[in-house]
């Protein structure tokens, strides 16, 4: 297991996808963007088209460290409608492996699969009702065991840094944060 996969569906939230990929790569974590459509070109919720690294149907996920879901609408809804992806997420979770979701995706994708049952989780404000079996968190990012959730675009950098911290440790996460001007090593303090 040495690759992380971030899934892109039409209507994905730009910041959540791009910031996460960028920060994981800065930390030396191999991450591939995966189109769940039939083409590598995927258009975001805000009309930006990016080229995914791979297509879902052509990828072997057996080496996955993380399965990562950006939010956005209709991106999260499109992710939830992808049966091969939801099967992969369910099996990955059943094996105790890492899953991260942000914005609408915790509520729209993970909660209906039972992945958040009994776990502390957050999502985009207003979607909490779609997570009736989760314990509602009150911070921008929540880590509960093998699951990381976050509340939305403004938390994308913190979300990605949480993935880095869980994968490579707090020290590497702080080094990346310092390079992003989010952490001051002299004061040993984050700027937020």
C-alpha contacts under 8 A as a table, 3 or more apart, distances in Angstrom:
res1	aa1	res2	aa2	distance
1	X	62	X	7.06
1	X	63	X	3.74
1	X	64	X	5.23
1	X	65	X	5.46
2	X	30	X	6.99
2	X	63	X	5.68
2	X	64	X	6.20
2	X	65	X	5.76
3	X	29	X	7.32
3	X	30	X	5.11
3	X	31	X	5.65
3	X	32	X	7.30
3	X	63	X	5.98
3	X	64	X	5.02
3	X	65	X	5.55
3	X	66	X	7.25
4	X	29	X	7.45
4	X	30	X	6.11
4	X	31	X	4.48
4	X	32	X	6.31
4	X	64	X	5.32
4	X	65	X	5.11
4	X	66	X	4.52
4	X	67	X	6.10
4	X	68	X	7.51
5	X	31	X	5.50
5	X	32	X	4.97
5	X	33	X	5.85
5	X	34	X	6.54
5	X	64	X	6.83
5	X	65	X	7.99
5	X	66	X	6.13
5	X	67	X	5.10
5	X	68	X	5.99
6	X	17	X	7.35
6	X	21	X	7.59
6	X	31	X	7.08
6	X	32	X	6.23
6	X	33	X	4.80
6	X	34	X	5.92
6	X	67	X	6.09
6	X	68	X	4.50
6	X	69	X	5.94
6	X	70	X	7.47
7	X	33	X	5.90
7	X	34	X	4.73
7	X	35	X	6.06
7	X	36	X	6.77
7	X	67	X	7.64
7	X	68	X	6.32
7	X	69	X	5.66
7	X	70	X	7.21
7	X	79	X	7.82
8	X	12	X	6.21
8	X	17	X	7.82
8	X	33	X	6.79
8	X	34	X	5.75
8	X	35	X	4.88
8	X	36	X	6.16
8	X	42	X	6.86
8	X	52	X	7.57
8	X	69	X	7.68
8	X	70	X	7.47
8	X	75	X	7.48
8	X	79	X	7.74
9	X	12	X	5.71
9	X	35	X	6.26
9	X	36	X	5.75
9	X	37	X	6.63
9	X	42	X	6.59
9	X	43	X	7.82
9	X	44	X	7.89
9	X	75	X	5.15
9	X	76	X	7.53
9	X	78	X	5.93
9	X	79	X	6.01
10	X	37	X	7.76
10	X	42	X	5.67
10	X	43	X	5.30
10	X	44	X	5.88
10	X	45	X	7.23
10	X	74	X	6.94
10	X	75	X	5.38
10	X	78	X	6.95
11	X	43	X	6.17
11	X	44	X	4.37
11	X	45	X	3.87
11	X	46	X	7.47
11	X	72	X	6.11
11	X	73	X	5.47
11	X	74	X	4.88
11	X	75	X	4.06
11	X	76	X	7.78
11	X	78	X	7.93
12	X	17	X	7.39
12	X	43	X	7.40
12	X	44	X	4.70
12	X	45	X	5.36
12	X	70	X	6.41
12	X	71	X	5.83
12	X	72	X	4.73
12	X	73	X	6.47
12	X	74	X	6.96
12	X	75	X	4.15
12	X	76	X	6.90
13	X	16	X	5.60
13	X	17	X	6.42
13	X	44	X	6.03
13	X	45	X	5.66
13	X	46	X	7.56
13	X	70	X	6.28
13	X	71	X	5.41
13	X	72	X	4.15
13	X	73	X	7.29
13	X	75	X	7.07
13	X	153	X	7.48
14	X	17	X	5.48
14	X	18	X	6.07
14	X	44	X	5.84
14	X	45	X	6.96
14	X	46	X	7.13
14	X	48	X	7.57
14	X	72	X	7.94
15	X	18	X	5.37
15	X	19	X	5.54
15	X	20	X	7.94
15	X	153	X	5.93
15	X	156	X	6.70
16	X	19	X	5.66
16	X	20	X	6.04
16	X	70	X	5.42
16	X	71	X	7.00
16	X	102	X	7.35
16	X	152	X	7.54
16	X	153	X	5.62
16	X	156	X	5.00
16	X	157	X	7.96
17	X	20	X	5.42
17	X	21	X	6.30
17	X	69	X	7.99
17	X	70	X	5.46
18	X	21	X	5.22
18	X	22	X	6.04
19	X	22	X	5.09
19	X	23	X	6.04
19	X	156	X	6.31
19	X	157	X	6.15
19	X	160	X	7.31
20	X	23	X	5.31
20	X	24	X	6.10
20	X	156	X	6.57
20	X	157	X	6.68
20	X	159	X	7.43
20	X	160	X	4.87
21	X	24	X	5.36
21	X	25	X	6.18
21	X	31	X	6.52
21	X	32	X	7.85
21	X	33	X	7.72
21	X	160	X	7.97
22	X	25	X	5.28
22	X	26	X	6.20
23	X	26	X	4.97
23	X	27	X	6.30
23	X	157	X	7.38
23	X	160	X	6.16
23	X	161	X	7.03
23	X	176	X	7.39
24	X	27	X	5.10
24	X	28	X	6.46
24	X	29	X	5.19
24	X	30	X	7.23
24	X	31	X	6.87
24	X	160	X	6.62
24	X	161	X	7.73
24	X	163	X	7.76
24	X	164	X	6.39
25	X	28	X	4.97
25	X	29	X	5.22
25	X	30	X	6.21
25	X	31	X	6.77
26	X	29	X	7.46
26	X	176	X	6.71
27	X	164	X	6.76
27	X	172	X	6.78
27	X	173	X	7.31
27	X	176	X	6.28
29	X	164	X	7.82
32	X	52	X	7.72
32	X	53	X	5.75
32	X	54	X	7.12
33	X	52	X	5.04
33	X	53	X	5.14
33	X	54	X	6.47
34	X	40	X	7.80
34	X	52	X	5.56
34	X	53	X	6.09
34	X	54	X	5.01
34	X	55	X	5.42
34	X	56	X	5.73
35	X	38	X	7.48
35	X	39	X	6.91
35	X	40	X	5.61
35	X	41	X	7.55
35	X	42	X	6.77
35	X	52	X	5.69
35	X	53	X	7.79
35	X	54	X	6.35
35	X	55	X	4.88
35	X	56	X	5.79
36	X	55	X	6.31
36	X	56	X	5.16
36	X	57	X	7.64
36	X	79	X	7.64
36	X	82	X	7.40
36	X	85	X	8.00
37	X	40	X	7.31
37	X	42	X	7.58
37	X	55	X	7.28
37	X	56	X	7.61
38	X	55	X	7.10
39	X	42	X	7.29
39	X	55	X	6.95
40	X	50	X	8.00
40	X	51	X	5.22
40	X	52	X	4.87
40	X	53	X	7.04
40	X	54	X	6.53
40	X	55	X	6.11
41	X	49	X	6.26
41	X	50	X	5.58
41	X	51	X	4.43
41	X	52	X	6.24
42	X	49	X	5.37
42	X	50	X	5.57
42	X	51	X	6.34
42	X	52	X	7.09
43	X	46	X	7.86
43	X	47	X	5.74
43	X	48	X	5.42
43	X	49	X	4.06
43	X	50	X	6.43
44	X	47	X	5.21
44	X	48	X	5.20
44	X	49	X	6.13
44	X	50	X	7.88
44	X	75	X	7.71
45	X	48	X	7.55
45	X	72	X	6.32
45	X	73	X	6.37
45	X	74	X	7.17
45	X	75	X	7.17
52	X	55	X	7.31
54	X	58	X	7.15
54	X	59	X	6.88
55	X	58	X	5.44
55	X	59	X	6.47
56	X	59	X	5.40
60	X	63	X	7.55
61	X	64	X	5.36
64	X	67	X	6.84
65	X	97	X	7.13
65	X	98	X	6.32
66	X	97	X	7.31
66	X	98	X	4.89
66	X	99	X	5.45
66	X	100	X	7.07
67	X	89	X	7.36
67	X	98	X	6.56
67	X	99	X	4.87
67	X	100	X	6.33
68	X	99	X	5.89
68	X	100	X	4.72
68	X	101	X	5.76
69	X	76	X	7.90
69	X	100	X	6.21
69	X	101	X	4.56
69	X	102	X	6.47
69	X	105	X	6.38
70	X	75	X	7.88
70	X	76	X	7.32
70	X	101	X	5.99
70	X	102	X	5.39
70	X	103	X	6.96
70	X	105	X	6.58
71	X	75	X	6.10
71	X	76	X	5.09
71	X	101	X	7.32
71	X	102	X	5.52
71	X	103	X	4.76
71	X	104	X	4.99
71	X	105	X	4.93
71	X	152	X	7.57
72	X	75	X	5.00
72	X	76	X	5.77
72	X	103	X	6.81
72	X	104	X	6.38
72	X	105	X	7.79
73	X	76	X	5.75
73	X	77	X	6.62
73	X	104	X	7.66
74	X	77	X	5.18
74	X	78	X	6.04
75	X	78	X	5.07
75	X	79	X	6.20
76	X	79	X	5.02
76	X	80	X	6.19
76	X	104	X	6.10
76	X	105	X	5.09
76	X	108	X	6.25
76	X	109	X	6.59
77	X	80	X	5.07
77	X	81	X	6.27
77	X	105	X	7.92
77	X	108	X	6.41
77	X	109	X	7.30
78	X	81	X	5.08
78	X	82	X	6.54
79	X	82	X	5.35
79	X	85	X	7.20
79	X	86	X	7.88
79	X	109	X	6.78
80	X	83	X	7.42
80	X	85	X	7.78
80	X	86	X	6.60
80	X	108	X	6.56
80	X	109	X	4.75
81	X	86	X	7.93
82	X	85	X	5.38
82	X	86	X	6.34
83	X	86	X	5.10
83	X	87	X	6.06
84	X	87	X	5.17
84	X	88	X	6.17
85	X	88	X	4.98
85	X	89	X	6.14
86	X	89	X	5.03
86	X	90	X	6.12
86	X	109	X	7.66
86	X	113	X	7.46
87	X	90	X	5.16
87	X	91	X	6.20
88	X	91	X	5.25
88	X	92	X	5.94
89	X	92	X	5.05
89	X	93	X	6.05
89	X	99	X	7.60
90	X	93	X	5.25
90	X	94	X	6.07
90	X	113	X	6.79
90	X	115	X	7.17
91	X	94	X	4.98
91	X	95	X	6.28
92	X	95	X	5.27
92	X	96	X	6.59
92	X	97	X	5.38
92	X	98	X	7.37
92	X	99	X	7.83
93	X	96	X	4.93
93	X	97	X	5.39
93	X	98	X	6.97
93	X	99	X	7.16
93	X	115	X	6.92
93	X	146	X	7.82
94	X	97	X	7.50
96	X	146	X	6.40
97	X	146	X	6.03
98	X	146	X	4.63
98	X	147	X	5.90
99	X	146	X	6.37
99	X	147	X	5.06
99	X	148	X	6.48
100	X	147	X	5.69
100	X	148	X	4.56
100	X	149	X	5.72
100	X	163	X	7.64
101	X	105	X	5.59
101	X	106	X	5.38
101	X	110	X	7.88
101	X	148	X	6.43
101	X	149	X	4.95
101	X	150	X	6.62
102	X	105	X	5.61
102	X	106	X	6.14
102	X	123	X	6.40
102	X	124	X	7.67
102	X	149	X	5.36
102	X	150	X	4.49
102	X	151	X	5.79
102	X	152	X	5.96
102	X	156	X	7.68
102	X	159	X	7.59
103	X	106	X	6.79
103	X	123	X	4.98
103	X	124	X	4.45
103	X	150	X	6.12
103	X	151	X	4.72
103	X	152	X	4.14
103	X	153	X	7.03
104	X	107	X	5.60
104	X	108	X	5.79
104	X	109	X	7.89
104	X	123	X	5.78
104	X	124	X	5.32
104	X	127	X	6.76
104	X	151	X	7.77
104	X	152	X	7.68
105	X	108	X	4.96
105	X	109	X	5.00
105	X	110	X	6.62
105	X	123	X	7.33
106	X	109	X	5.72
106	X	110	X	4.93
106	X	111	X	6.12
106	X	116	X	7.82
106	X	121	X	7.62
106	X	122	X	7.20
106	X	123	X	5.76
106	X	131	X	7.91
106	X	149	X	6.46
107	X	110	X	6.03
107	X	111	X	5.11
107	X	112	X	7.40
107	X	123	X	6.29
107	X	127	X	6.21
107	X	128	X	6.79
107	X	130	X	5.30
107	X	131	X	5.38
108	X	111	X	6.46
108	X	112	X	6.84
108	X	130	X	6.92
109	X	112	X	6.22
109	X	113	X	7.00
110	X	113	X	5.33
110	X	114	X	6.65
110	X	115	X	5.42
110	X	116	X	6.36
111	X	114	X	5.20
111	X	115	X	5.79
111	X	116	X	5.26
111	X	117	X	7.11
111	X	130	X	7.03
111	X	131	X	5.40
111	X	133	X	7.75
111	X	134	X	7.69
112	X	115	X	7.62
112	X	130	X	7.94
112	X	131	X	7.75
113	X	116	X	7.92
114	X	117	X	5.29
116	X	119	X	5.18
116	X	120	X	7.44
116	X	121	X	7.01
116	X	131	X	7.48
116	X	133	X	6.93
116	X	134	X	5.37
117	X	133	X	4.78
117	X	134	X	4.97
117	X	135	X	7.98
118	X	133	X	5.95
118	X	134	X	5.06
118	X	135	X	6.13
119	X	133	X	7.98
119	X	134	X	5.20
119	X	135	X	5.57
119	X	144	X	6.35
120	X	134	X	5.87
120	X	135	X	4.35
120	X	136	X	5.67
120	X	137	X	5.58
120	X	142	X	6.98
120	X	143	X	7.71
120	X	144	X	6.07
121	X	134	X	6.33
121	X	135	X	6.17
121	X	136	X	5.51
121	X	137	X	5.22
121	X	142	X	5.89
121	X	143	X	7.66
121	X	144	X	7.47
121	X	148	X	7.62
121	X	149	X	5.74
121	X	150	X	7.65
122	X	128	X	7.55
122	X	136	X	6.03
122	X	137	X	5.23
122	X	138	X	7.12
122	X	139	X	7.57
122	X	140	X	7.23
122	X	141	X	6.95
122	X	142	X	6.63
122	X	149	X	5.71
122	X	150	X	5.56
122	X	151	X	5.58
123	X	127	X	6.47
123	X	128	X	6.54
123	X	149	X	6.86
123	X	150	X	5.79
123	X	151	X	4.25
123	X	152	X	7.00
124	X	127	X	5.83
124	X	128	X	7.53
124	X	150	X	7.75
124	X	151	X	4.54
124	X	152	X	5.47
125	X	128	X	6.63
125	X	151	X	7.04
126	X	129	X	7.24
127	X	130	X	5.61
127	X	131	X	7.48
128	X	131	X	5.37
128	X	132	X	7.33
128	X	136	X	7.48
129	X	132	X	5.80
131	X	134	X	5.51
137	X	142	X	6.76
139	X	142	X	6.59
140	X	150	X	5.52
140	X	151	X	5.43
140	X	152	X	7.85
140	X	155	X	6.11
140	X	158	X	7.99
141	X	148	X	7.13
141	X	149	X	5.73
141	X	150	X	4.23
141	X	151	X	6.63
141	X	155	X	7.15
141	X	158	X	6.96
141	X	159	X	6.00
141	X	162	X	7.77
142	X	148	X	5.64
142	X	149	X	5.37
142	X	150	X	6.31
143	X	146	X	7.44
143	X	147	X	5.84
143	X	148	X	4.40
143	X	149	X	6.61
143	X	162	X	7.76
144	X	147	X	5.34
144	X	148	X	6.36
145	X	148	X	7.93
148	X	159	X	7.68
148	X	162	X	7.64
148	X	163	X	7.41
149	X	159	X	7.40
150	X	155	X	6.56
150	X	156	X	7.59
150	X	159	X	6.03
151	X	155	X	6.52
152	X	155	X	5.51
152	X	156	X	6.64
153	X	156	X	5.21
154	X	157	X	7.51
155	X	158	X	5.25
155	X	159	X	5.93
156	X	159	X	4.96
156	X	160	X	6.18
157	X	160	X	5.16
157	X	161	X	6.12
158	X	161	X	4.98
158	X	162	X	6.07
159	X	162	X	5.16
159	X	163	X	6.51
160	X	163	X	5.09
160	X	164	X	6.32
161	X	164	X	4.87
161	X	165	X	6.05
161	X	173	X	5.63
161	X	176	X	7.83
161	X	177	X	7.38
162	X	165	X	4.99
162	X	166	X	6.18
162	X	173	X	7.50
163	X	166	X	5.26
163	X	167	X	6.09
164	X	167	X	5.08
164	X	168	X	5.63
164	X	169	X	6.80
164	X	170	X	7.74
164	X	172	X	7.24
164	X	173	X	5.54
165	X	168	X	5.47
165	X	169	X	4.29
165	X	170	X	4.63
165	X	171	X	7.57
165	X	172	X	6.84
165	X	173	X	5.08
166	X	169	X	5.73
166	X	170	X	7.52
168	X	171	X	7.99
168	X	172	X	6.20
168	X	173	X	7.45
169	X	172	X	5.74
169	X	173	X	6.50
170	X	173	X	4.96
170	X	174	X	6.07
171	X	174	X	5.11
171	X	175	X	6.24
172	X	175	X	4.98
172	X	176	X	6.24
173	X	176	X	5.23
173	X	177	X	6.09
174	X	177	X	4.88
174	X	178	X	5.97
174	X	183	X	6.54
175	X	178	X	5.08
175	X	179	X	6.31
175	X	183	X	7.95
176	X	179	X	5.09
176	X	180	X	6.34
177	X	180	X	4.99
177	X	181	X	6.21
177	X	182	X	4.92
177	X	183	X	5.24
178	X	181	X	4.86
178	X	182	X	5.44
178	X	183	X	4.32
178	X	184	X	6.02
178	X	185	X	7.05
179	X	182	X	7.47
179	X	183	X	7.83
180	X	183	X	7.62
181	X	184	X	7.24
181	X	191	X	7.96
182	X	190	X	5.76
182	X	191	X	5.36
182	X	192	X	7.49
183	X	188	X	7.24
183	X	189	X	5.85
183	X	190	X	4.29
183	X	191	X	5.81
184	X	187	X	5.58
184	X	188	X	5.62
184	X	189	X	5.49
184	X	190	X	6.19
184	X	191	X	7.20
185	X	188	X	4.50
185	X	189	X	6.75
186	X	189	X	7.97
